[in-house]
Amino acid sequence: MFNNLIKNLEGYLHFDEDELAFLTADMEVRTVRKNEKVSRVGEVVNHVYYIDKGLIRFYHEIGGKEHTYKIFRENMWASDYAAFLTRSKSAMHIEALEDTVLIQLHYDEMQKGYERAKVFERFGRKMAESLFLTTVQRTLDIMVKSPETRYLELLEHDAEMIRRVPLKYIASMLGIEPESLSRIRKRTARLQTKA
């Protein structure tokens, strides 16, 4: 069950067998059905999640309209990390877009790991850096790149996500309306056929 997780962890740092055993012993497998909430706005964020299978969407609502912040898929770590670190309530809903298998690590167990060995502290730092960079990059992209450029970059780097995720969520994540995404897709498809 933990094979994908262990490969992912080894991509961050080298862990000894006993360190991996210690870490995975404290992790729980959680299965979430399609459209089921992993967590809701207003709940204290207790876990960071490794996505072993499936897709999850982070979103919030303003005036009754959903706004997708980010979509995460297999082999990614995800959490409302600021709320996780500060032990505060989430400003986001987390929802499964497919039947999803998560491997979750509780905040308290992460702290025990930090106390046990430096490798866990380094891993926590690398995870925090990765999630921070994702947040900064998304903010910069929305500020300086056109919706068409953001769509083309997503298509180039993660075409599989576009195939698996309803387009209304892709549009929302790009900060545009579904109709605008349809126009962008038609225009870019015509340009790609001419090339």
Secondary structure as GFF3:
##gff-version 3
##sequence-region A 1 195
A	DSSP	alpha_helix	3	12	.	.	.	ID=ss1
A	DSSP	alpha_helix	17	25	.	.	.	ID=ss2
A	DSSP	beta_strand	27	32	.	.	.	ID=ss3
A	DSSP	beta_strand	37	39	.	.	.	ID=ss4
A	DSSP	beta_strand	47	53	.	.	.	ID=ss5
A	DSSP	beta_strand	55	62	.	.	.	ID=ss6
A	DSSP	beta_strand	65	73	.	.	.	ID=ss7
A	DSSP	beta_strand	77	78	.	.	.	ID=ss8
A	DSSP	alpha_helix	81	86	.	.	.	ID=ss9
A	DSSP	beta_strand	93	96	.	.	.	ID=ss10
A	DSSP	beta_strand	100	106	.	.	.	ID=ss11
A	DSSP	alpha_helix	107	116	.	.	.	ID=ss12
A	DSSP	alpha_helix	118	144	.	.	.	ID=ss13
A	DSSP	alpha_helix	147	164	.	.	.	ID=ss14
A	DSSP	alpha_helix	167	174	.	.	.	ID=ss15
A	DSSP	alpha_helix	178	194	.	.	.	ID=ss16
###
